Amino acid sequence: MNPDLPLSGLRGLCMAANVPGPAAAALLAAQGMEIVKIEPPAGDMTAGLMPGWYAEMNGGFAVETLDLRAEAGQARFRALLAGADLLISSHRPAALARLGITVEALAAVNPRLCWIEIVGDTDAPEVPGHDLTYQAAVGLVDPRAMPRTLLADLGGAEAAAGAAAALLLGRERGRPGRHARIGLRQVAERFAAPVRHGATVAGGLLSGAGRDYAIYPLRDGWVACAALEPHFSARLTEVAGDDAAGFFAALTMDQVRALAEGSDLPLKPFAD
């Protein structure tokens, strides 16, 4: 561990499974925090379903298997909490309460402990859901295709890591707050701002309806064209003329790479 990293010397416990919690813990670990991952006897479902991604997210953690419904597991958990700076959870509040995990109970074990509680929706934290339902709730799902990424989960991880850093900084400055709740639906709603404001919907500035910000077919692939600023738009006109679609249709990906470099244009060729 690099002692010069910003969070070196701090210890976090992650009792969250699946994606958002471990991804947040990985971000904090990359900044020097020591992470202990607590998994139930059944393990983390992600390990069996997506082992490569599980290893990528959790590979830098020490993993302990604890049955928090048993007395021995609770005792070990409390011992870990007593020496920790941060706890990350992603359970519903009622499930945590049954395990004795509340703001008051954690403060009694360790008053310096900060707690990041990831929930599905801060307005309805007991209602079940996953990334797909949160994206659908805010208008980010095309019913003709599944989302290409777990936007709510990964955005939630970023938000959780940022909130953790803020709580820890506040603690060092003598602020009283030790708990923050991150809602995945609320994160998805922030990412949906371009949709709400019409930027990426049909006919919007970033929808592909205009010439300068669009995807065009090539002879052997596709090109993402992002010539949005006026100087890029003018340069695109210089090289492609008025028919950008026809111009690009005659080119290969290698030719577009050379064009992008030679003309300083924001063009990115890609395959299917």
Steps between C-alpha positions, in 0.01 A plus 500: 500500500636841402518711819486821295148435369228729644313229695801299618472405865120479491307172519165427342257210541282409203208273582335578166471233231447520123622819327447844656658441842806302389555740209492792745740316732734437205508872424591573861760223503660659193551810715672302772223383733538149640179308430365193673211341310245315712310230314222272627546121503331481158757741358451788258268405214720694257787256560305218337320697230778735388826364647729721295326818604475379859877447506559844349287676762594293803853392419661764721299413811546264789182288507349357817198270503270583792153384591362821650193314625718294730657616826855422389453692176357799686791500744757500221303768314498728806874448543560605139270801540688614809818547296344633182456848358226415249219251444336448159168314482244439226220322686147623554468688830268242657750222430780704655288578806442127552878463513524780754648748252362849562658842536465481876634146532805572285577817695492297821761258359720767339405869511760584235355252250352647181224306324410511132163332451419420136129445436290464188296815548536745788128580470401132528803311637307182581371452143710245307663586171816482293688713249252417222197615697670823610605585145147424378349720772682809371456443127839356410387161366426437134241219503657356185842439660643427841733769645864454406627591847389502864474876517314525832726245669830646381383858538384405847845362577657831399248690712557270797878536481466878480260508795738282701789737436278794599395334827857413589617854423215641708596273787856629492366855509285425802167481316238277667366312195591131475230361269397555138240314294556463125201414280565323169178637353607853591837440334325379184281810512807723493632310199162547332541880489585497124172316437294732720643804325454360150868479406508130410138432401381497139595827333714617792844654467675176603250255350681434172247702304760760404806455283767591751414265787405165357604144418573416136560165328842439343610239249614271781343640816363820647622842606387711793517861387494767772583817306270705721696822558495755215869459411461120477179539297675731255792258468260211436344702218847559353579129483155342446303766317123509538449123484674363807315168477615441144852611583539260789329211321795486256765482776647221712571517872873540433432791267282667760770458766746673269246772424430562867869535577586707193205738525472514882138386489310316779435182303511149645464197271367181658381155398166335576 
